[in-house]
């Protein structure tokens, strides 16, 4: 498929531009997912503000105090990260080793570029603060509209979500972690969606509640955005071939699905970012020896489950977006999102590759346990809200 933009330009336009290897399709779609989620949530928070469901907050702000050293140091820190990793991708392609995603999460980078950009970023912040310095600083009251917090919310969700996604993956593959802890922590792969969702949601809710936004309204506003972002992110999994595919599918396509393109029924993920050619599991894995340099694709096709999730996520988003203005009880939209999110994942797990646990004699995956819990929580939440509403109306 397209692990990076080099393959896209080569396949679509016949151009072989080596620099484009550094633009990873998985990272591109993850970044796009955050952007679309941000945009959708801004629209919803503006709508809720007009309906007096979320409110403008205020805070004291000093004007003209000069450079704030904490801001200077933070800007320098982000400048260091930018030079250490991003600029290193551009100027030192030999560090990448053919896998930009893994490089980003590794300890490799350019210390020299990091220090240079740290100084430049910090110096600019100092100059900016010094430029606006007044002889007599003034204290003003600044109004903050809810949607203006989305920049901070997006960054917070990205960082905490990444930590949660990595942690849940480690818990899911605990034996692998014990064998190579550092390798697994700094690996570019190994991110579990539900870990990212739970950690991201908790951190964002805490932040928003401290800014005066009721969690229930933020949850409702974020539900369509999260579903759309999930679909966009899964597109990155599909295009890059990051291993989030299904079990081997060598069956003939049923006649009733004859209208479906063959690669939607089964797919062998050429040029996948994992450089994997054997999709078999367990003991069967060792019966099929292959070399990715000779066969740069899966030797047996699999269900393209990531693509199925893209389609389901977009469908669920469209449904949530359609009903969001028709439901007046706060929290219902969120619980509907939880139910369909859990249902979608529970169903896809039946044909998806994953690590399993033994639970009461059954083989079950981490995602199946969590998704089933989400569905039960959603049903209980809707029932609780409806009972509370009926009690209010009766009194």
C-alpha positions in Angstrom: 0.0 0.0 0.0 1.4 3.4 1.0 3.6 3.4 4.2 4.7 6.9 3.2 4.2 9.5 0.6 7.0 8.2 -1.6 4.8 5.3 -2.7 1.8 7.5 -3.3 3.7 9.8 -5.7 5.4 6.8 -7.3 2.1 4.9 -7.9 -0.1 7.9 -8.8 2.3 10.1 -10.7 5.3 7.9 -11.6 7.6 10.2 -9.6 10.3 8.8 -7.2 11.0 11.5 -4.7 13.2 10.1 -1.9 12.5 13.0 0.5 8.8 11.9 0.6 9.8 8.8 2.5 9.9 10.8 5.7 6.2 11.7 5.4 4.6 8.7 7.0 0.9 8.1 6.0 0.0 6.8 9.5 1.3 9.9 11.1 -0.4 12.1 8.5 -3.8 10.5 9.1 -3.3 10.7 12.9 -2.6 14.4 12.6 -5.5 14.8 10.3 -7.7 13.0 12.8 -6.9 15.5 15.5 -7.5 18.4 13.1 -11.0 17.2 12.1 -11.9 16.4 15.7 -10.8 19.9 16.7 -12.9 21.5 13.9 -16.1 19.5 14.7 -15.8 20.2 18.4 -15.4 23.9 17.7 -18.6 23.9 15.7 -20.4 22.0 18.5 -19.1 24.2 21.3 -20.2 27.4 19.4 -23.6 25.9 18.9 -23.9 25.0 22.6 -22.8 28.5 23.6 -25.6 30.0 21.5 -28.0 27.6 23.3 -26.6 28.7 26.7 -25.4 25.2 27.5 -21.7 26.3 27.9 -20.6 29.7 29.0 -17.9 32.3 28.6 -15.4 32.3 31.4 -13.0 35.1 32.5 -9.5 35.3 34.0 -7.2 38.0 35.1 -4.3 38.8 32.7 -1.4 41.1 33.0 -0.3 43.2 30.0 3.1 44.6 29.7 4.9 42.7 32.4 7.6 41.6 30.0 9.0 38.1 29.3 7.6 35.3 31.4 10.5 32.9 32.0 8.3 29.8 32.3 6.9 30.5 28.8 10.4 31.2 27.5 11.6 27.8 28.8 8.6 25.9 27.5 9.0 27.5 24.1 12.6 26.5 24.2 11.7 22.9 25.2 9.3 22.6 22.2 11.9 24.1 20.0 14.3 21.4 21.1 11.9 18.7 20.3 11.2 20.2 16.9 14.9 20.3 16.0 15.8 17.1 17.6 13.2 15.1 15.8 11.4 16.9 13.0 14.5 18.7 11.5 16.5 15.6 11.9 14.0 13.8 9.7 14.8 16.4 6.9 18.5 16.8 7.2 19.6 13.4 8.4 17.5 10.8 6.5 20.1 8.1 7.4 18.8 8.1 11.0 15.4 7.1 9.9 16.2 3.5 8.8 13.2 3.3 6.6 10.7 3.8 9.4 10.0 7.4 10.3 7.3 6.4 12.8 9.7 4.3 14.8 12.3 7.0 14.6 9.9 9.5 16.2 9.5 7.3 19.2 13.1 6.3 19.5 15.9 8.0 21.4 17.6 8.9 18.1 17.8 12.5 16.9 20.0 15.5 16.2 21.2 17.0 19.5 22.9 19.9 17.6 19.7 20.9 15.7 17.7 20.5 18.9 19.9 22.9 20.9 19.9 25.4 18.0 16.1 25.4 17.7 15.7 25.5 21.5 17.7 28.7 21.6 15.9 30.3 18.6 12.4 29.4 20.0 13.3 30.6 23.5 14.9 33.8 22.2 11.9 34.6 20.1 9.5 34.2 23.1 11.8 36.5 25.1 11.9 39.1 22.4 8.1 38.9 22.0 7.6 39.5 25.7 10.1 42.2 25.9 8.6 44.0 22.9 5.2 44.4 24.7 6.7 45.4 28.0 5.2 48.6 29.6 6.6 50.9 32.2 3.5 50.2 34.3 1.9 46.8 33.6 -1.9 46.7 33.5 -4.2 44.0 34.8 -7.2 43.2 32.6 -10.0 40.8 32.6 -9.8 38.4 29.6 -12.9 36.6 28.3 -12.5 33.0 27.2 -15.1 31.4 25.0 -15.4 27.6 25.3 -14.3 26.9 21.7 -11.1 28.9 22.3 -9.9 26.2 24.6 -9.8 23.6 21.8 -6.2 24.2 21.0 -5.1 23.3 24.6 -7.6 20.5 24.7 -6.3 19.0 21.4 -2.7 19.1 22.6 -3.6 17.6 26.0 -5.7 14.8 24.3 -2.8 14.0 22.0 -0.2 13.7 24.7 -2.3 11.9 27.3 -3.9 9.7 24.6 -0.5 8.7 23.4 0.6 7.7 26.9 -2.6 5.7 27.5 -2.4 4.0 24.1 1.1 2.9 24.7 0.3 1.8 28.3 -2.7 -0.3 27.3 -0.6 -2.0 24.5 2.1 -2.9 27.0 -0.6 -4.4 29.3 -2.0 -6.4 26.4 1.4 -7.8 25.4 2.9 -8.0 28.8 5.2 -11.0 28.1 6.7 -9.2 25.1 7.2 -6.1 27.3 9.1 -8.2 29.9 11.4 -9.5 27.2 12.3 -6.0 25.8 10.9 -3.1 28.0 12.8 -0.3 26.4 12.3 -1.6 22.9 8.6 -1.7 23.4 8.3 1.7 25.0 10.2 3.4 22.3 8.8 1.4 19.5 6.9 3.4 16.8 4.2 0.8 16.8 2.0 -0.6 19.5 -0.8 1.8 20.3 -4.1 0.7 21.6 -7.1 2.8 20.8 -9.1 2.3 24.0 -6.1 3.2 26.1 -5.8 6.5 24.2 -9.5 7.1 24.5 -9.7 6.6 28.2 -6.5 8.5 29.2 -7.3 11.3 26.7 -10.9 11.6 27.9 -10.1 11.7 31.6 -7.4 14.4 31.2 -9.6 16.6 28.9 -12.6 16.4 31.3 -10.5 17.4 34.3 -9.0 20.3 32.3 -12.4 21.5 30.9 -14.2 21.2 34.3 -11.5 23.5 35.8 -12.3 26.0 33.0 -16.0 26.0 33.8 -17.3 23.6 31.2 -19.7 21.0 32.5 -18.3 17.5 31.6 -21.6 16.3 30.2 -21.8 19.0 27.6 -18.2 18.5 26.6 -18.8 14.7 26.2 -21.8 15.3 24.0 -19.9 17.8 21.9 -16.9 15.5 21.6 -18.8 12.3 20.7 -19.3 12.9 16.9 -15.8 14.4 16.7 -14.2 11.3 18.4 -16.1 9.0 16.0 -15.0 10.9 12.9 -11.4 11.1 14.2 -11.4 7.4 14.8 -12.4 6.7 11.2 -9.7 9.1 9.9 -7.1 7.5 12.1 -8.0 4.0 11.0 -7.5 5.1 7.4 -3.9 5.7 8.4 -3.7 2.1 9.7 -5.1 0.8 6.4 -2.9 2.8 4.0 0.3 2.2 6.0 -0.4 -1.4 6.8 0.5 -1.1 10.4 -0.7 -4.6 11.5 -4.3 -3.6 12.4 -5.6 -6.1 9.9 -7.8 -9.1 10.1 -7.2 -12.8 10.2 -6.2 -14.7 7.0 -9.0 -14.8 4.5 -8.3 -17.1 1.5 -12.0 -17.8 1.0 -13.6 -17.0 -2.3 -15.8 -13.9 -2.3 -19.5 -14.9 -1.9 -21.7 -14.3 -5.0 -23.9 -11.9 -3.1 -20.8 -9.7 -2.6 -19.7 -9.9 -6.2 -20.2 -6.1 -6.6 -17.6 -5.5 -3.9 -14.0 -4.7 -5.0 -11.7 -7.7 -4.3 -9.4 -5.7 -2.0 -12.4 -4.9 0.3 -12.9 -8.7 0.8 -9.3 -9.6 1.2 -6.0 -7.7 0.9 -2.3 -8.5 1.1 -1.0 -5.1 2.1 2.0 -4.6 -0.2 4.9 -2.5 1.1 3.3 -2.5 4.6 5.2 -0.4 7.2 5.8 -3.4 9.4 7.7 -5.0 6.5 5.8 -8.2 7.3 5.1 -10.9 4.8 3.7 -13.7 7.0 0.2 -13.0 8.4 -0.3 -16.4 10.0 -0.4 -16.8 13.8 0.9 -19.2 16.4 2.4 -22.5 15.3 1.2 -21.9 11.8 3.4 -18.9 11.5 6.6 -21.0 11.3 5.2 -23.2 8.5 5.3 -20.3 6.1 8.8 -18.8 5.8 9.1 -15.7 3.7 11.5 -12.8 3.1 9.9 -9.3 2.8 12.7 -8.1 0.5 11.6 -10.8 -2.0 7.8 -10.8 -1.3 7.0 -7.2 0.0 3.4 -8.2 0.8 1.5 -10.7 2.9 1.8 -14.1 1.3 -1.8 -14.8 2.2 -4.5 -12.0 2.1 -6.4 -10.9 5.2 -9.6 -9.1 6.0 -8.9 -5.4 5.7 -10.6 -4.7 9.1 -9.2 -1.2 9.4 -11.0 -0.2 6.3 -14.2 -1.8 7.6 -13.8 0.3 10.7 -13.3 3.5 8.6 -16.7 2.9 6.9 -18.5 2.0 10.2 -17.0 5.0 12.0 -18.1 7.5 9.3 -21.6 6.0 9.3 -21.8 6.3 13.1 -20.5 9.9 12.9 -23.2 10.8 10.3 -25.9 9.3 12.6 -24.7 11.2 15.6 -24.4 14.4 13.7 -27.9 14.0 12.4 -29.5 13.4 15.8 -27.4 15.8 17.9 -29.9 18.7 17.6 -33.0 16.5 18.1 -32.0 15.2 21.6 -32.4 17.6 24.5 -31.3 15.5 27.4 -27.6 16.1 28.1 -25.5 13.0 28.1 -27.7 10.9 25.7 -25.5 11.6 22.7 -22.4 10.5 24.6 -24.0 7.2 25.7 -25.2 6.6 22.1 -21.7 7.1 21.0 -20.4 4.7 23.6 -22.8 2.0 22.6 -22.1 2.1 18.9 -18.4 2.5 19.5 -18.4 -0.6 21.6 -20.6 -2.5 19.2 -18.5 -1.7 16.2 -15.3 -2.8 17.9 -16.9 -5.9 19.5 -18.0 -7.1 16.1 -14.7 -6.4 14.3 -12.7 -8.3 16.9 -14.2 -11.5 15.5 -12.1 -11.3 12.4 -9.3 -9.1 13.7 -5.8 -10.2 14.8 -5.3 -9.6 18.5 -3.8 -11.0 21.7 -6.3 -13.0 23.7 -6.9 -13.7 27.4 -8.4 -16.9 29.0 -11.5 -15.8 30.8 -13.8 -18.5 32.2 -12.7 -21.0 29.6 -13.2 -18.4 26.8 -10.7 -16.8 24.5 -11.4 -13.1 24.6 -9.4 -10.0 23.7 -8.8 -6.8 25.7 -10.8 -4.8 23.2 -13.8 -7.2 23.5 -13.8 -6.8 27.3 -13.6 -3.0 27.1 -16.1 -2.7 24.2 -18.7 -5.0 26.0 -18.2 -2.8 29.1 -18.8 0.3 27.1 -22.1 -1.1 25.7 -23.3 -2.0 29.2 -22.3 1.4 30.5 -24.1 3.1 27.7 -27.3 1.2 28.3 -27.2 1.9 32.0 -26.4 5.5 31.4 -29.4 6.0 29.0 -31.7 4.2 31.4 -30.5 6.4 34.3 -31.0 9.6 32.4 -34.4 8.7 31.2 -35.5 7.7 34.8 -34.2 11.0 36.1 -36.0 12.9 33.4 -39.3 11.0 34.1 -39.0 11.8 37.9 -38.5 15.5 37.1 -41.5 15.6 34.8 -43.7 13.8 37.3 -42.9 16.3 40.1 
